[in-house]
């Protein structure tokens, strides 16, 4: 199943870009932390170096201060010495201290921090002056030691004004530099503390940024990725479970998820289409099965209306079937508010006139069918129903699409279903009509249209069993056309057939629908009257005899002789308790009616009742009685044989 790429109305970044963004954002957090750490380490190194230089300057200052004190003390020792031997150690130490003092001063000057260069340079200069003064003083003391000066002279010389001024200036410089270094050390320490505080703040800020990034990534993953993916998963699980009622709306924030949503929608539409086709196929199969099991056309029409109303709920319709005259079509059923006319002519429908399916609204120019009346026509379709090469009806479908004009695809889909249904309906109608025709041929007499002897015998068994269970009477009329042979001999067999048809029509109009009139054979007829007693049956027989006697049948532009019938009446349970006994009693009553002069009704004798004996007057009477007895015996023999054959069947 194919589907096109998605171009959402509000395009978003792709899923790949979002994933890379999240990974990059999460990966930038440790990189940012490392960069902060490196910066802090560099700043700490610089602060440590500055603090080290300041500390070394302080150390140099302390060293210089100590050396100056040592030089002063050594000088004082030389001055206090009385001879060279005593001053020699002091002189040796003084020489070393002066050299070391000069070296330390030069080293300090080289390593001094920028802010203290001037102070250090001044101090170094004063140290140099101090060294020079002390050197000169040392030379003087050497000369003294070699001369006659006393210790008091040396002591006085050691506290001379130049020496005191140099020492005072040197002490002042030392104090200034020492104070400056103390301030510098304080600044360096404050800078280190500030850097540490800044590092802590930076780490806290970095942690906050990381937390915000994690929260943003979590929300992005949850709302931008996880939620749509879970909805897609839910939709796919619902599709897998066969739930096609509805679909979850998936937010299309990324192109990939939008494509997945479209794919799920395509799959759902495909499954809906397959489910719809399966439902239609199932309904059509059930429709065919039910139509094949219909016993009558009216039952078939009811089933067609029920199935089509469910198969095409958005489509109204009506079913027309040709009348027997073939000049009109009768509306048998309508459904879903379909247009229904009692009758219509074949020329009122363009589908019937053109002999093919006609869809109004499909072409640019269309003409409405006249059977729709004066109402403004909507989209509809007329489908002729054909069976065995013959048009037997019309299926009219009215298309409705929820108040809107139906699209061509919807019209084509409804028409396809209508054609499929029309094929099955046509075959079902043809089968039911053929079955009714074959059934009529098997139970009807082709000449008179009455039931035949087979149907009458089957009905007798059924009705007598029912009457025995319910305790109700059943009457049987056995009748015969008087002198029927004369019609065949004097006027021909066609005239005899016309007489039989006239008697059959009179019987159909005389008896009830539940009564069973039948032609038993030749000119003999039998009528089964369920629920009728002997008296009621006798009255009905007399009505029939009177109607037949008043019949006028014309043949070849002349009236045939008057038609009369003789009727024998028997009833259950008065005469017997089996169909054979009742039919035999009715025949005996019929033959008594014929022997009694014909055109009359005779009742059968009840059980235990003796039949009166009539003495014939003369030979003619005896011959008539003999002839009647022979005819009765022959008819009885034929009746017994027919009953035996029916019992064997």
N, C-alpha and C positions, 0 to 999 in steps of 0.2 A: 504494500500500500504506500503510495507516494504522497508527499505533501510539500508545499512550497515553503521557502524560507520566510521567517517571520520578520516583519517590519513593524514593530509596535508603535502605537501613536506617541508614546513618550519613550524614546530610545534610551537605553541604559548601557553602562559599560558591560563588557562581556564577563563571563564567569572566570575566565583565565586572568583577566586584568584584576578582578576583585581578589582572587586568591593570591596573585603576585603582590598586590598592594598590602594585603594582610601579612604575608610572609615578610615583605620588605619592612613594614612598620614594626613587626615584632623583632626582626633582625637588627633594625636600626637602634633599638633600645640598648642592647649591650655595647654596640659600637659607640653610641653617644656616651655611655657610662665610661668606656675605656678612654675616649677622648678627654672627658672631664678628669679622669684619674691622671692621665698623662700631663694635662695642664697643671693640675694640683701638685703633682710630683715635681714638675719643672719649677713651679713657683716655690715649692718647699726647698728645692735644691738651691735656688737663688737666695732665698732667705737664709738658708743654712750657711751658704758661702759668705754672705754679707755679715752674718753673725760671727762666723769664724774669723773673718778679717778684723771685725771690731774686737773680738776676743784676743786675737793675736796682737792687735795694737795695744790693748790693755796690758797684755803680758809684757810687750816691749816697754811700755810705760813703767810698769812695775820693775822691770829689769834695769831700765835706765835709772830709775829712782834709787834702786839698790846700789848700782854702780857709782852713782854720784855720791851716795852716802859713804860707800867704801873709799872712794877717792878722797873725800874730805877727811875721813878718819885716818887713811894712810898718810895723807899730807900732814895731819895733825901729829901723827906719830913721828914723822920725819922731823917736824918742827920741834917736837919735844925731846928728840934724841940729842945726846951730847957729843957723840962721835959717830963716825961712819960705820963702825962695826954695829952699833946699835941701830942705826937708821937703814942699814942695808936691806933687811927683810921688808921694811916698809917701802923702800924705794923700788924693790923688785915688784912688789904687789901693786904699787901705784902705777908702775909702767904698764903692767898687764891690764889693770883696770882701765887706764886711759885708752889703751888700744881697743879693748873690748867695748868700752863706751862709745868710741867713735864708730866701730863696726856695727854695733846695735843701732846707733842713731842712723847710720846710712841704710841699714836694712829696713828699719821702720819707715824711713822716708820713702823707700822704694815700694813698700807694701801698704802704705797708708791709704785709707779710703779717700775718695774724692772730696767729700765734705770737710775733711780735716787736713787737706794738703797744706793750706797756708799756715795753720797752727803748727803742724808737724815741722814744716820748713823753718818756721821761726824758732821752734824749740831746738831743732837740729843746729841752727845757727848759734843759738845760745849755748848749746852743748859744746859746739866747736870753740866758742869763745871761752867757755869754762875750761875746756881741755887746754886751750892755748895759755890761759892764765895759770892753770895748774902746772903746765910744763915750764913756763917761765919761773914760777915760784919754786919748782923742783930744782931748776938750774941754780937759782939763788941759794936754795938750801944746801945744794951740793957745795957751792962756793963757801958757804958759811961753815959747813962742817970741816972744811979744810982750813978755816981761819979761826981767830980767837974769840968768836962771838959766844955769848952765853945762852943759856936756855931761855932767860927772860927776853932776850932779843928775838929769839925764834918765836916765842909765843906772841910777842907784840907784832912781829912781821906777819904771823898767820892771820891775825885779825885786822888786816889792813882794809882800808875803805874800798879799793878796787876789787879786792877779793869778795868783800861783803856785797857790793853792788852786783857783781856777776852771779853770786849765789842767789841773791834776792830775785834778780831777773829770771834766773833758771828755775827757781822755785815757783815763781809766778807763771811761767810758761808751763811748767809741769802741772800746776793746779788747773790752768785753763784747759790744757789738753786732757787732763784726767776728767774734768767736768764734761768736756765735749764728748769724750768717749763714753762716759756714763749715760749721757743723753742719747748717744747713738745706739748704745746697747739697749737702752729702754725702747727706742724706736724700732730696732730690729726685733726685739721680743714682741712688741705690740704688733708689728707686721706679721710675725709668725702666728700670733694668736688670731689676727684678722684673717690670715690665709686659712687657718684651721676652721674658723667660724664660717668663712666663705665656702670651704670644702663641705662642711656639714650641711650648710644651706643648699649648696649645689646638689649634694646627694639626696637631700629631702625633695628638692624640686625634681630631680631625675626620677626618684621613686614615684612622685606624683604623676609625672608625665608617663612613666611606665604603667601606672595604675589606670590612668585615663586611656592610654593606648590599648591596654588589655580589655577594659570595659567597652571601648569603641569596637575593638575586634570581636569581642563576644557578641555585642549587639548586631554587628554587621553579619557575623556568621549565623546568628540565630534568626534574624529577621530577613536578611538578604539572601541567605543560602539555605539554612536548615529548614526554615518554615516553608518556603516554596517546595523544597525537595520532599519534605514530609507530606505536603498536600499532593504532590505528584504521586508519592508512594501510596497515599490513601486512595487516590483516584484509581490507580492501577489495581490495588487490592479489591476495590469495589467492582471494577470491571471484571477481574478474575473471578469474583464471587457471583457475577451475573447481575449485579445491581445496576440497572440502567435508568433509574428514575430521575436522577439529577446528577450534576457535576459540580465539584467545588471550584470556585473562582480562584485561580492561581495568579497572584500579582506578578506581572511580567517585568521584573526589574532588571533582568539580564537576558541577553539574546539566547543563551543556551537554555535557560529555564522556560523562556517563551516558546522555543522550539519543542521542548519536552511537553509543555502544555498543549501545543498544537498537535503533537503526535498523539497524546492521550485523547484529545478531542476527536482526532481522525479515527482512532481505534474505537472510541465510544460510538461515533456516528456509524462506523462500519458494523459494530455489533448491534446497534439499534436497527440498522437496515437488515442485517441477517435475521435478527429476532422478528422484525416485521414480516420478512419474506417467509420465515418458518411459521409464523402465526397464520399468514394468509394461506400457505400450503396446507397447514393443518385444518383450517376452517374449510378450505375447498375440498379436502379429502373427506372431512366429516359431512359436508354438504352433499357430496356425491354418494356417500354411503347412506345418508338419510333419504335422499331422493330416490335411490334404488329400492328402498324399503317402503315407499308410500303405497297405500292401497287405493287412494282416490286422488283426483286432480285437485280438489279443494284442500286436502291435507298437504299436497305438494306445494300449492301456492302459499299456504301458511308458513311452511318451512323455508321457502325461498325468501319471504319477507323477513323472517327472523334472522336468517344467516346474513343477508345482504345489509341489514341495518347494523349488524355488528362488524361485518367485514369492511364496510365503507361508512363509518359513522358520520363523516362530513359530507355525505352525498345522499340526497333524496332520490326516490325512484318510484316507478310504477311498472306493472307487468300487464301487457295486453295480449289476448289470445284470440285467434280467429274463431268466429262463430261457425256453426255447421253450414250456414248459408254461404260462407266465404265472402260476403259483401260488407261485413262489419267486424270490428275488433272490440271485444268486451274487456273492460278493465277488471282483472281478477283480484289485484292486491296492490297496495301502495305502502311506503314506509318512509320514515324520517321526513314527514311533511312533504312528500312528493305530490306533484300535480296529478289529479285523478279525475278522469272523465268517464261517465258510465259506458259510453260507446264512442267509437271514432271510425271514420272511413279510411281505407288504405291510402287513398289519394291525398289525405290530409298530412301525411308524413313524408318528408323528403327521403328519409332512409329507406322506406318501403318502396317509394316510387323509383329510386335510383338503384335499389337492390344491394346496397352496401351501407356501412356505418357512416352516419352523418353527425359531425361535431360542429355545433354552432359556436362561433367565436374563434375558431381556429384559423380561418382564412381572412384575408383583407375584406372580401365581399361575401356576405352570408345572407341567407333568407330564412326567417323563422318558419317553423312548421305551423300549419293552421290548427292543429289539435291543441296548441298551447293557449288559444284564445286571444283576446285583445291585450292581455297584460304584456308589459315590456319584457322581452325574453332575457334571461340570464344565460350563462354558459351551460349548455346541456348537450347530451349525446343520445342519439337514437340508434339502437343496435337491433337489426332484424334477427329473429330467432329462426334458424334453419334446422330442419331435421330430415334426413333422407332426401335431400335435394328440394325440399318444399318449405316455404315460409309458413310457420305455424303461429307466429306472434311477434311482439315487439317489446324490447326492454328500453325504457326511457330513464335516463339518469340526469339529475339536476346537480350541478357542482356548486358547493358552498365552501368558502375558505375563511371562516371566522369574520365575515363582514367585508372582506376584501376580494378583489378580483383575483381569480385563481391564475397561477402562472401556467405556462405551457407544459412545464414538467409535471405539475400536479394534475393537470387535465389528462396528460398522456398516461400517468400512473393509474388514475381512476378509470380511464377508458380501457387500459389493459386488463384490470380486474373485471370490468364489466364484460369484456369479450370472453374471458375465461369462464365467468359465471354463465353467460348466455349459451356457451357450448354445452355445459353440463345441464342447464335448464332445458335446452332443446332436446337432448337425448332422454332426459327423465320424462318430459311431457310425452314424447313419442313412445317411450316404453310403457308408460301408464295407459295411454290411449290404446296401444296395441294389446296390452294385457286385458284392458276392459273389453276390447273387441273380441279377443279370443275367449274371454270368459263368457261374454254374451253369446258367442257362437256355440259354446259348450253347454249353456243352460237355457238358451232361448230357441224357440221354434222359428225357423227362418221365414215361414209363410205368415203366421199370425202375430209374431212378436211376443207371444206368451211363453211362459216357462215350459221346458220339455219334461218328458216323463222321468228322466234321470234326476233332475233337480227336485221334482215333486216327491219322489221316493225318499231322497236324502232329507228333505225338509220334513216329511212325515215322521221319520224316525226321531229327528231332533225335537219337533213340536210335541209328539206324543210322550216322549220322555219328560219334557218340561211340564206338560200338563199333568202327568202322573205325580211328579214331585210337588207341584203347586195345588193339586186337587181342582183343576179347572177343566172345563169341557173343550172338546175339539170336534168340529163338524166337518163332514166331507160331502161335497155335491158331485154326483156323477151324472153327466148330461150328454145327450146325443142329438144330432140334427135329424129330424124326421124326414124320411124318404130322400136322403141325400143322394142316393144312387140315381134318382131321376134327374137331378141337376146335371150330373156328369153324362148320363146317357142322352138326355134331350137337348142340352145346351152346351155341352163340352166341358172339359176339365178346367178351362179358364173360368167359366162361370162358377164351377164348384169351388175353385180357389177364392173367388170374390165372396162367395157365401161364407166360407170359413173365416176370411179376414173380417167381414162385417160382424160375425158372431164374436170373434176375438176382441175387436174394438169395443163392442157393447159390454163384454165382460170386464175390460179394463176400466170402463167408466162407472161400472156398477159397484165393484167391490173396493174395500179399503186398501190402503198401502200395505198393511201387514198381512192381508189375505194373499193366497198364492194360487192364482188361476193358471192352469197349464193345459196344453193340448196333449192328451194321452196317446193319441194315435188315430189317424183317419179323421172321421167326423166326431170322435169321442173327446170330451173335455172333462177335466176334474178340477174342482176348486177346494182348497184347504182353508178352513175358517178357524184360526186359533182363537180360543176364548168364547166362541159362539155356541149357544145351546141348540138343541134340536128345533125349537120354535123359531128362534132368530134365523137359523139357517133356512128354515122352510119359507119364512117371509122373504129373505134375500133371493131364494130360488124362484119364488113367484114373481118378484120384481124383474129378475132377469128374463123369465119366460115371457112376461108381458112386453118388455122392451124389444126382445127378439121378434116377437110376433108383429110388432108395429114397424119393423124395419122395411124399407123399400130399397131394393138393390137393382140398379139398372145395368144392363149388359147389352151391348150392341144396339143402343138407342131404344131399348124396350125394358120394361120391368120384368124381373124374374118372378116366378110364383112366390106366394107367401112362404116365409121361413118360420118354422115352428121347432121347438125342442121339447124333449122329454127329460125330466130331472128326477133323480133318486137322491134321497137325503138320509144320511146316517150320522150318528154322533157318538163320541166317546164321553162317558163310559156306559151310556144307555144300551148300546148294541153289542159292544165288545171292548176288549182292552188292548188289542194289537192293531197296527195299521192294516195288516192283511184282513183281519176280521171286519174292520170298518169298511174298507174298500169293497169287500165281497158283499156286505150288506147293502151298501149304496148301489152296487150293480144289480142286485136282486130287486131293489126298489125301482131302479131304472127300467128293468125289463117288465116289471109289473105295470109301470106307467105306459110303456109301449103296448103291452097286452090290453091295457084298459082303454086304448083309443088314441094314445099319443097326445102331445101338446098339453101335458099336465105334470104335476109334481106329486111324487109318492114318497112316503116316509118309510124307513126301514122298521121292521118289527123289533121291539125291545126283547131282551133276553127272557126266555120263558113264555113269550106271547105266541099263540098259535096263529098261523096264517089262515085266513078264511078260504074255504074251498068254493070256487064258483063253477057251476054246471054250465057248460057251453050249450047254446041252443042250436041244434042242427049240426050238419057236417061242416058247414062253413066255419061255424064257431070252433069245432074241434080242430079243423085244419089251421085256423088262426092260432089256436092255443098251442098246437104242435109246432108250428113255425116259430112262435115266440119262444117255446121251450128249447128248440134246437138252436136258435140264435143266442139264447141266454147261455146254453151249455158251451157253445163255441166261444163266446166272449169270455165266459168264466175260465175256460181252458187257456185262452190267450193271456188273461190277467194273471192266472197262477204261474204260467211260464215266465211272464215279465217280472213277477215278484221273486221267483226263484233266481232269475238272472241278476236282479238288483242285489239280492242277498249274497250271491256269489261275488259280485263286484265289491 
